[in-house]
Amino acid sequence: MELFQKPAHQLADMLRKKEVSSTELTKAVLERIRQVDDRVHAYITVTEDLALQMAAEADKRLQSGDAKALTGIPVGLKDIFLAKGTRTTCASKMLDNFTAPYDATVVARLREAGAVFTGKLNMDEFAMGSSTENSAYGVTRNPWDLERIPGGSSGGSSAAVAAGEATMTLGTDTGGSIRQPASLTSTVGLKPTYGRVSRYGVIAFASSLDQVGPITQDVEDAALLLETIAGRDPRDSTSAERAVPDYRADMKKGVKGLKIGIPKEYFVEGMDPQIEAAVRKAIDDLKAQGAEVVEVSLPHTKYAVSTYYIVAPAEASSNLARYDGVRFGHRAANPENLLDLYMRSRGEGFGPEVKRRIMVGTYALSSGYYDAYYLKAQQARTLIRADFDKAFEQVDVILTPTTPGPAFKLGEKTDDPLQMYLSDIFTIACNLAGIPGMSLPCGFTDDKLPIGMQLLGKAWDEATLFRVGWAYEQSQNWHQMRAAL
């Protein structure tokens, strides 16, 4: 196995044993980017000079014995995170020439840990989309089939890991934007509990839903990355005052005695039968390891998509009001007056999907419609959360498919926003409830397209997700398979 294909925990051992240097490892990843990124297009900006400089610093730390778990490991950043001195576009013409003046908290924590930044990854503009086709900088392709989408909005992050263009990456998840691309690229993606990870320095989409998390090659790497970025941040009032557990310490305890809930509402008509078969097989595998399987009900699941597509655009319309050509973002040339400046700056700067969501959100918040839409959506959100609370009285973890179908072809759903929105049908409820969710590989279709299963946990209980995920992973080799590019 090539250096760029190895998981971070293996590479960390090699670095500590001086079997490889961070500079060698970083050069191998940068060479891989040169070889394949013209086909995959996972990156918006490759920071080669910065990466080599950080690798040299990491090697000094490794020599002096001052290394942490991620020292010297090449990490890619979704282009939604501010990284000081680095261009940060959020995949939008609105921020085309923006250089971040400071680090997001998660970026600062990775810097402190001695990680190496390979660059900024492509995404759907302002994280709005499920396919990474909404970027102002071109589409990202799925390394398993270059004619298909890698998922979204963190499609660059998932494609980079699947293609060996980064050892691990950071994404954000507002309605499934880490888990859905992880599922479609045979990687592991985790959305932590809302408040587990700081959002300071993360460009906002929907503030009550956004959460930062890892996309990695296996479950242990996801635990490693979460341990590094999680924890209270005084600069983010929504980040919780909770200790970060040593996730890897309890991860290998096995699943014997754990109760796994299977919600009947997640095995729906119209779902790809190969996905259902793979997920049912995974349930049987966990049962064989001693887990108890219990059927649970999440009756308000059917309202999740419509609830989300009122709450998220409403918050987006508010968050994106600041990009007006005066305070932030692209400024139209030679405006006739203030109104012309606002209209043309926003018209030129935002792409069609972002405009669509701003309009939907503004409408839902407008006088006379607020009670009918936004207030109702918040009430439905409370019921969705209550469903999970009730289910978790009976079980330790809930297991579902991550997506209803495998990766679809590029351009297949761009003209039908509703069909595109439905690709997040199994991931959205997790964000509305604020609980943690993880997607991990559980097979391939007959066309060799990845299939993912989703684990949902109690709030603050990422540890059980890692435990179940690791136990399943050890009984399989899906996570060791690599896309042939």
N, C-alpha and C positions, 0 to 999 in steps of 0.2 A: 504493500500500500504506500502510495506517495505521501510525502509530508503534508501536502495541502488537503489530503483526505482523512487525516487522523483526527480524532476528537481531542478537545482541549485538555481533558484530564490525562490522556496518554502523553500528549506533547509536554505538559507541565512536568511529568516525571522525567521525560527525556532531557528537558532543559535543566532540571535540578541535578541530574546525573552527568551533565556536561556531554551528553551524546549528540547534542545539536545546539547551536546558538540561536538566539532570537533573530539575529541578522540573517542567518541561513534560512530559517523558517519563513521570515518575512519576504525574503527574495523569492522563495519558492512560490508563495502566494501571489506576489506581484507578477511573477512570470506567468502564472496560471491566468491571472486577469488579462494579461497581454494576449495570451493564446485564445481565450474563449469569449471575452466580454463583447467583442464585436458581433457575436452571434446571440449571446444571452441578454446583453445590455442591462446588467444588474446595477451598474454604477451611474450616477450623474457626475460625480467628481471623484477621481482617484488621487489620493494625497501621497504620492510615492516618496517625495523628499521627507515629508513629516514622518511617514512610517519608518523609513530607514534611520532617521534621527531618534525616534522613540525606541526602535529596536536596539540601537547602540547603547542608549541609556539603560534599557532593560538588561542587556548583557552585563553592564557594570554592576547593577543590583544583584544579578544572579551570582556574579563573582564574589561580591562582598557578603553574600549570605543574607541579604536584606529582601529576598524575594517573597511575594505573596502568591496566592494560587494562580492568578491570571497574569503574572509578570511575564512579558515576552510573547503573549498570545495575540495573534492578529484578529482584530474585531472590526466589523463593518457597522456603520451607523446609518439608520434610516435618515433621510434628509429632512427630518422634522425636528431633530435635536440640534440645539445651538452648540457649536464647538468653536471656541475662541480662535479667531484668525482664519477660519475656514468658511468658504462659501456655503450658505445654507438657503436653499430655494423652496423647500416644501413642494417641489415639482411644479412650481407655478411661475409664470412670467411675472406675476405680481412681485416676486422676490428674486428676480433673475440676477441682480447684481448685489445682493445683500451678503455682507460678511459679518458673521456673528461677533459681537463685542465681548462676549463672556461665555463660559461653559454652562450647559444644563447641569443640574446636580448629578444625574446619572453619568454624564460624560466626565465630570470632575472626579467621581468615584472610580471610574475605570482608569483615568489618568493616574490617580493616586495608587491604584493597584499595579501600575506598570504595564497595562495593556497597550497594544500597538494599533493605531487607527489606520486602516487601509483606505478609507474614503467614505463618501456619502452615497447612500443607496437610493435607487429609483423607487417611486411610490405613486399611488393615485394622488392627484393634486389636493393639497390640504387634507390628505387621508380620506378623501371621499370617493369610495369605489371598492369593487370587489375583484378587480382583474388587473390592476396596474396598466390599464389602457387609457386612463385619464391624465397621464402625465404630460406636461408641456414639453418634455424632453424625449418623447418616443416611448414605445411599449417595451416592457420586459417580457422575455420568453421563458417558458418552462424548460429547464434542462433535460427533463425526461422526454419531451416532445416539443421541439422548437416551434411548432405550428399552434401550440396551445398556451393558454394564460398560466401564470404562476400563482394566481390568486391575488388578493389585494386587501387592504391598501399597502401592506408591507411586502409586496411581491418582489421587490429588489432584494429585501433582506432574506426571504426564503430561497430565492433563486441563487443568491451568492453562496449560501451554505450548501445547497444541493449541487452546485457546480464546482465547489472547492475554491471559490474566489474569496472566502473568508472562513476562518475556523468557526466563528460564532458571530451572531449579529444581534443588534437591538432593534425591536420594532415597537409599534404602539397598536393597541387594540381598543376600538370604540364600539364595534358591534361584531367582532370576529376577525379583525384585521391582522392578528398574529396567528390564530388557530386555523383559520380557513386556508391561508397560503401554506402553512406548515403541512396541513393535510394533503394539499395538492402537489407538494414537492417531496414527500417522504422525509420530512424533517420533524423535529419536536418543537412545538410552540406553546408558550405558557402566558396566559393573562393572569397576573396575580390579583389578589383581593384589592378592591378599590381602596387606596390609602396606604398600601404596602410600600409603594415606590413613589418617590417624589416626581411631580410633573413640572417642577420649576425649570424653565428654559426649554420646555417642549412646546412647540407652536400649537396653540389650542384649536381643536375642532369642536367637541362637545364636552364641556368641562366636568359634567357629572358622570360621564361614561368613560372618558379616555383613561387608559392605563398603560404603563410602559412594561415591556417584558422581553424575555429572551427567545431567539430562534436558534436552535443548536442541532448537532448531529445525533445526540442521544440524551437520555433523561438525566444522567449524572452531570453533563455539561450545563443543562438548564438549571439544575440546583446550584451549581458552582457560580453561574452568572447572576442568579437571583440573590445569592448570599452577598455578592459584591455590591449590587446596586440598591438593595432594599434598605429600609430604615427611615426613621423620623428625619424630617428636614424642616427647620424653623422657617424657611422661605416659602414653604407650601403649606397653607393652613389646612389642606385636606389630607396631608400625610400623617399617619397615625403614630402615636407614642407607644410603639410595641417593639419588644425585643425581636431581633431576627434570629430564628433558630438555626442550629447547625443541621441543615437539611440532609446532608449526606450521612450524618451519624445514624439516623433512624431509617434511612432509605432501604436498607438491605434486610429488613426484618421479615419480609414475606407477607403474604395476604391471608394466611390461615386465620380464620375467625372474623375477618372483616366482612361487613355486609355491603354488597354492591346493588344499588337500585337501578332497575331498568324501566324508564318511563315509556308507557305505551304510546304517548303522544309523539314520540320522536321516531317511530317506525311507521312512516306515513305512506299513503298511496302515492305512486309516482316516483318513489325513491328508486334509484338504480338497484336492481336485485343483486348485483355483484357486491355492492357496498353493504347491503343488509347481510348477505351471507358471510362476508369477511368479519363484520362486527359481531355477528352471532357466534362465529367460530372463536373470536377473542374472548367472548363471555364464557364459552365452554372451557377455554384454556385456563382462565382464572379460577373457574369452578374446580377444575382438576387440581389446582394448587391449594385448594382448601378454603376459598372464598365462598360465602353464602350469597346466593342471588335472589333478590326480592323484587317483585313488580311494584312500581310506585306510580302515582299519577300526578301530573303537573297540568291541571285542567285549563289554566289560563294561557298556556303556551300559544294557542291559536291567535292570541292578541299581540304577541311579542313583536312581529314585524311592523304592524301598523302603529303600535305604541312607539317603537324606536324611530320610525320615519316621521313622527311628529316631534318627539323630544330632541333628537339629534339635530335636525335642521333648525329648530327654534334656537337652540344654543349656538349653532353655527352662525345664524344670521346676526346674533348679538356679538359673538367673538370676532367675526370678520368685518364688522362695521368700522374697525380702526384702520383698515386698508383703504384709504380714501384719496391717496395722492398728496395728502397734506401731512398727516401724522406718520404713516407707514406706507411702504410699497411703491409700486410703479406710479409715475406721474405723467399724465398726458402732455404732449408738447403744445405750446401756444393756445391755452384755453381762452375762450371768449369771456367767460365769467366763472364764478364759483360753481354754479350748477353744472356747467359744461365740463369743468375740471373733474368734479366728482363722477359724473356719468361716463366720461370717456376713460378716465383712469381705471375705474372698476370694470368697464366694458372691455377694455384692452387687456387688463391684467388677469382677470379670472377666466377660466375655461367653462364649457357648457354645463358640466355636472355640478360645479361649484355654484354657478348662477342658478341652476334649477333648485338646489337645496336652500340657497339664501332666500329665494322667492317663496318656496313652500314654508320655510320657517318664519319669515316675516308675516305671511298670511295667517299662520296658526297663532301668532302672538298679537294680531291686530285687534283693535277694538271691535267687539261684537262677535269675534270668533274665538277669543282666548278661552272662554268657559267651555265652548263646544268642542274644542280640539285639545289645546295644551293641558287644561285642567283635567279633562277626561283621561288623557294619556298618562298623566301623573297618578291618577287613581288606579288605572289598569296596571301601572308599574308596581304599585304597592301590593296588588293582588298576586302578581307574578312572583314577587319576593316572598310573600306569605306561602305560596305553593312550595317553594324550596325549603323554607323553614320547617314546614310540616313534614316534607319528605325526609329531611335530615334528622327528624326525631326517630325514624325507623332505620336509616342506613348511614354508612360512613362516607360513601362516595356514590355518585351517579354516573352511569356509563351510557353513552349515546354515539351515533355516527357524528362526525364533524360536519360533513357536507352531504347533501342529497344525491350528488353525482360527482364523477371525476372531473378533472380539469377540462373545460370546454375550449373550443377552437377560438383563436383570435378573431375578433369581429363578430362572433356568433350572437352576442347579446347586446352589442352597443346601441342598437336601435330600439331596444325594448327594456327601458329602465326597470320595469316591474319584474321581469324575469331575472335581471341582474340582481335586484334587491333580494329575491327569494333564494339566492345562493347562500345567504347568511341565515337562513331560517332556523338552523340548529344552534347557532352561536350567539345570537342577539340577546336571548333571555338572561344569559350569564352576566352580561354588562348591565342590564336593567336592574338585576338583583345585587350587583356589586360583589359577587362571589368569585373565587378563582376557578379557572378552567384550563385544561391542557389538552392539546392534540398530539397524538403520537402515531407512527406508522403501524398499520395492521394488515398490510397486504397490497396486492396489485390486481388490476382488472386483466381481462384477457388481452387487452391492447397494451399491457405493461404500463398502465397509468397508476400512480400511487393512490392508496386508500388510507384515510386516517380515522381513528376513533377518538372520541372526546371523553375526558374525565372531568366531572364537576365536583367541587368540594365545598365544605362549609366555609364560611368567612374565616379568614386567617389560618385555614388548615391546608396550606399548600403541601405540607409535609406528607399528608396521606396520599395526595396526588402523585408525589414522587415515589412513594412506597409502592403503590399499585402499578404505576407506570414502569418502574424499574423491574418489578417482579415479572410483569408481562414481557418486557423487552428481553430479559434473560432467557425466556423460553422460546424466543424467536430470533431470526437474524435479519428482519426487515431493515433495521436501522444501519446494518453494515453494508447494505447494497448501495451502489453509487451509480449515478446517471452516466452513461457513456457519451462523452462529448468529443 
